[in-house]
Amino acid sequence: MSDAPLGVFDSGVGGLSVLGDLRRALPGEDLLYLADTAHVPYGARPDGEIRDLTARAVSALHARGVKGVVVACNTASAFSLGDLRSRFDMPVIGLVPAVKPAVLATRSGVVGVLATPGTMRGTLLADVIREFADPVGVQVLKAVSTELVPLVEAGQADSARAREVLREILTPVAQAGGDQLVLGCTHYPFLSGSIRAEFGHTFTLLDSGAAVARHTRRVLEERGLLSARTSGGTEGFLVTGDPARAAPVITELLSRALGPVNVQNEGEVHRALPRIERIQT
C-alpha cells in the first residue's frame, strides 16, 4: 500500500475529464494534477518538442514524490509513452483512443474520430485503427481542429464559436453515416454539450477516461501501490502558466467532472476555487 499521490498530467485543463474518472475509480487516492498551461496546446507542436515537454512535466511530478503518472493527454500519449517508461521506475499509464468500443458498437459501419493534429500524426491511433477497425471493414473518418483545445482552455466549450467549429468538421462524418464519435482528446468530453446542440443524438460519444481509470486501479493493485483508504482522497493542482488565469476554468471544469461541492452562495452550491501552485518544468 502507498499513500503517496498519483500524478495526472495534461498539456492543459482537458485532463480534468480523466481526473473525474480517476476520482470515481480511486476515491481514496490523493491526485496531483499538472497542467502545462504555459505550452498548451501540444497538438500542432513538432514531435520532438511534444516528447520533451511531456518528459519535463513527468519529471516534475516524479520530483514531487508521486507513485505513478497517468498521462491524461492523447497527444502526449501518442508520442511519449515508450520514452517515459524507459526513464522512470514507476507506472506510467497513457491513453488509447476508444476506437475498439466504437467499432464494436457501430451499426452503420462508419466511426468518427475527433482529435488534435498531434494525435493524428502519432502511430497510436493508426495502430488501433489497423488492429480493430480494418479487419472488420469499419470505416474510420478523422476530424481535426486546432481551435477546439484553446476554446476549452479559455472556458468557451459551450460558445457559439465552438459549435461553429464542430459543425464544420463533424458534418462530413454525420453525412457519411457515422454513428459513433471517438473523442480523441481529453479536452473534448467538455464539448459534449456543444456536439449535442449541433447534432442531437446522431453520434454516440466515446472517450477513454473510464477505461484508463479502471486500468490505473488494476496497475496500482498489481504493484501494491493502491492506497488503503477507501474515501477522502484529495486533489492538488500545478500549472506552468498563470494560476489566476487558470483558476476559473479549472473550477468550472472540476464542477463538470466531479460535481459542485459545499460552498453556499445565495442559495446556490458552487465549487470553491482550488489552490493552484505555479511551477517550472
C-alpha positions in Angstrom: 0.0 0.0 0.0 1.1 3.6 -0.7 -0.3 6.9 0.4 1.9 8.8 -2.0 -0.1 10.8 -4.5 -0.9 9.7 -8.0 0.3 12.1 -10.7 -2.0 13.2 -13.5 -0.6 15.2 -16.4 -2.1 17.0 -19.4 -1.0 19.8 -21.6 -3.8 21.9 -20.2 -7.1 21.5 -18.4 -8.6 18.9 -20.6 -7.2 16.1 -18.5 -9.7 17.1 -15.7 -12.2 14.9 -17.6 -9.9 11.9 -16.8 -9.3 13.2 -13.2 -13.0 12.9 -12.7 -13.0 9.2 -13.8 -9.9 8.5 -11.7 -11.6 10.0 -8.6 -14.7 7.8 -9.1 -12.5 4.7 -9.6 -10.0 5.6 -6.8 -11.9 7.5 -4.1 -9.1 7.1 -1.5 -6.2 8.3 -3.7 -4.6 11.7 -3.5 -4.3 13.1 -7.0 -1.7 15.7 -8.1 -2.7 17.3 -11.4 -0.1 19.1 -13.5 -1.3 21.3 -16.4 1.4 22.6 -18.8 -0.7 25.7 -19.4 2.4 27.7 -20.5 2.7 25.5 -23.6 -0.8 24.3 -24.4 -1.9 23.2 -27.0 0.6 20.4 -27.9 -1.3 19.2 -31.0 0.5 21.4 -33.6 4.0 21.3 -32.0 6.8 19.3 -33.5 7.1 15.6 -32.4 10.3 16.1 -30.5 9.0 19.1 -28.7 6.0 17.2 -27.5 8.2 14.4 -26.2 10.5 17.0 -24.4 7.6 18.9 -22.8 6.0 15.7 -21.7 9.2 14.3 -20.1 9.8 17.6 -18.3 6.3 17.6 -16.8 6.5 13.9 -15.7 9.9 14.6 -14.2 8.4 17.5 -12.2 5.7 15.1 -10.9 8.3 12.5 -10.1 10.3 15.0 -8.1 7.1 15.7 -6.1 7.1 12.0 -5.0 4.2 10.6 -7.0 3.9 6.8 -7.1 2.9 6.8 -10.8 1.6 9.1 -13.5 -1.4 9.0 -15.7 -0.6 10.8 -19.0 -4.1 12.2 -19.4 -3.3 13.7 -22.8 -3.8 11.8 -26.1 -1.2 13.8 -28.0 1.5 13.2 -25.3 0.5 9.5 -25.1 0.8 9.2 -28.9 4.5 10.3 -28.8 5.9 9.7 -25.4 4.8 6.6 -23.5 7.8 4.3 -24.5 10.3 7.1 -23.7 8.7 7.8 -20.4 8.5 4.2 -19.3 12.3 3.8 -20.1 13.1 6.8 -18.0 11.1 6.3 -14.8 10.9 3.5 -12.3 7.2 4.0 -11.7 4.0 3.1 -13.5 3.3 5.4 -16.5 -0.2 5.0 -17.9 -1.4 6.6 -21.1 -4.5 6.9 -23.2 -5.6 4.9 -26.2 -8.3 6.4 -28.3 -11.6 4.5 -27.8 -11.7 3.0 -31.3 -12.3 -0.6 -30.2 -15.6 0.1 -28.4 -16.7 2.3 -31.2 -16.1 -0.4 -33.7 -17.9 -3.0 -31.6 -20.9 -0.6 -31.2 -21.3 0.8 -34.7 -24.4 -0.3 -36.7 -23.6 1.8 -39.8 -20.0 0.7 -40.2 -18.8 4.3 -40.0 -16.9 5.7 -37.0 -15.6 9.2 -36.5 -12.5 10.2 -34.5 -12.3 13.8 -33.3 -8.6 14.5 -32.4 -5.8 17.0 -32.5 -3.2 17.2 -35.3 -0.6 15.7 -32.9 -2.7 12.6 -32.1 -3.5 12.1 -35.8 0.3 12.2 -36.6 1.2 9.7 -33.9 1.3 6.0 -34.5 -1.0 5.1 -31.6 -4.3 6.0 -33.4 -3.1 4.3 -36.7 -2.3 1.2 -34.7 -5.7 0.8 -33.1 -7.5 1.5 -36.4 -5.4 -1.2 -38.1 -6.0 -3.6 -35.2 -9.7 -3.2 -34.6 -11.4 -1.3 -37.5 -9.6 -2.6 -40.6 -10.1 -6.3 -40.1 -13.9 -5.9 -39.8 -14.3 -3.3 -42.6 -15.3 -0.4 -40.4 -14.6 3.0 -42.0 -12.9 5.5 -39.7 -13.3 9.1 -40.6 -11.0 11.6 -39.0 -12.0 15.2 -37.9 -9.2 17.6 -36.9 -9.2 21.1 -35.5 -6.5 23.3 -33.9 -9.2 25.6 -32.4 -11.1 23.3 -30.0 -8.4 22.9 -27.3 -7.8 26.6 -27.0 -11.6 27.2 -26.8 -11.9 24.7 -23.9 -8.8 26.2 -22.2 -10.5 29.7 -22.4 -13.7 28.4 -20.8 -15.6 28.6 -24.1 -16.6 24.9 -24.6 -20.2 26.0 -24.9 -19.7 29.0 -27.0 -21.1 29.8 -30.4 -17.6 29.6 -31.9 -17.1 26.1 -30.5 -20.4 25.0 -32.0 -19.4 26.6 -35.4 -16.1 24.7 -35.5 -17.8 21.4 -34.5 -20.5 21.9 -37.1 -17.9 22.5 -39.8 -15.6 19.5 -39.1 -18.2 16.9 -38.0 -20.9 17.5 -40.6 -19.0 15.3 -43.1 -18.9 12.5 -40.5 -22.6 12.7 -40.0 -23.4 12.9 -43.7 -21.3 9.7 -44.2 -23.4 7.8 -41.7 -21.1 7.9 -38.7 -23.0 6.8 -35.6 -20.1 6.6 -33.1 -17.7 9.5 -32.3 -14.5 8.9 -30.5 -13.4 11.9 -28.5 -9.7 11.6 -29.1 -8.5 14.4 -26.8 -9.2 14.8 -23.1 -10.5 18.3 -23.7 -13.3 17.0 -25.9 -15.7 15.5 -23.3 -16.2 19.1 -22.2 -17.6 19.8 -25.7 -20.3 17.1 -25.4 -23.0 19.8 -24.8 -22.0 21.7 -28.0 -21.8 18.5 -30.0 -25.3 17.5 -28.8 -26.6 21.0 -29.5 -25.4 20.7 -33.2 -26.0 17.1 -33.9 -28.5 15.8 -31.4 -28.0 12.1 -30.9 -26.5 11.4 -34.3 -23.4 10.1 -32.6 -22.8 8.0 -29.5 -19.8 9.8 -27.8 -17.0 7.7 -26.6 -13.8 8.6 -24.6 -11.2 6.5 -22.8 -11.4 8.2 -19.4 -13.3 5.5 -17.6 -11.3 2.7 -19.2 -7.9 4.3 -18.2 -9.2 4.8 -14.7 -10.1 1.1 -14.4 -6.7 0.2 -15.8 -4.9 2.5 -13.4 -6.7 0.9 -10.4 -5.6 -2.6 -11.7 -2.0 -1.4 -12.1 -1.8 0.1 -8.6 -3.3 -3.1 -7.1 -0.9 -5.3 -9.0 2.1 -3.3 -7.9 1.0 -3.0 -4.3 0.6 0.8 -4.6 -3.1 1.2 -4.0 -3.9 3.4 -1.0 -5.5 1.6 1.9 -8.1 4.4 2.2 -11.5 3.9 0.6 -12.5 7.5 0.6 -11.2 11.0 1.4 -8.7 11.4 -1.5 -7.7 15.0 -2.2 -6.8 16.9 -5.4 -3.8 19.2 -5.8 -3.1 21.4 -8.9 0.1 22.6 -10.5 0.3 24.8 -13.6 3.2 26.1 -15.6 1.3 29.3 -16.6 -0.6 31.9 -14.7 -2.6 30.4 -11.8 -5.0 33.3 -11.6 -5.9 32.8 -15.3 -6.3 29.0 -14.9 -8.3 29.0 -11.7 -11.8 30.0 -13.0 -11.6 27.4 -15.9 -10.3 24.7 -13.6 -13.0 25.4 -11.2 -15.7 25.3 -13.9 -14.4 22.1 -15.4 -13.9 20.4 -12.0 -17.6 21.1 -11.3 -18.4 19.3 -14.5 -16.1 16.4 -13.8 -16.7 16.0 -10.1 -19.9 18.0 -9.4 -20.2 21.1 -7.3 -19.3 20.9 -3.6 -20.4 22.6 -0.4 -19.8 26.3 -0.9 -23.1 28.1 -0.5 -23.7 31.4 -2.1 -27.2 33.0 -2.3 -28.9 29.6 -2.2 -26.7 28.0 -4.9 -24.0 25.4 -4.4 -20.7 26.2 -6.1 -17.2 24.6 -6.1 -14.6 26.6 -4.2 -11.7 27.9 -6.1 -8.9 25.3 -5.8 -5.5 26.1 -4.6 -3.2 26.2 -7.6 0.6 26.3 -7.5 2.7 27.6 -10.3 5.8 25.6 -11.1 8.5 25.4 -13.8 9.2 22.2 -15.7 
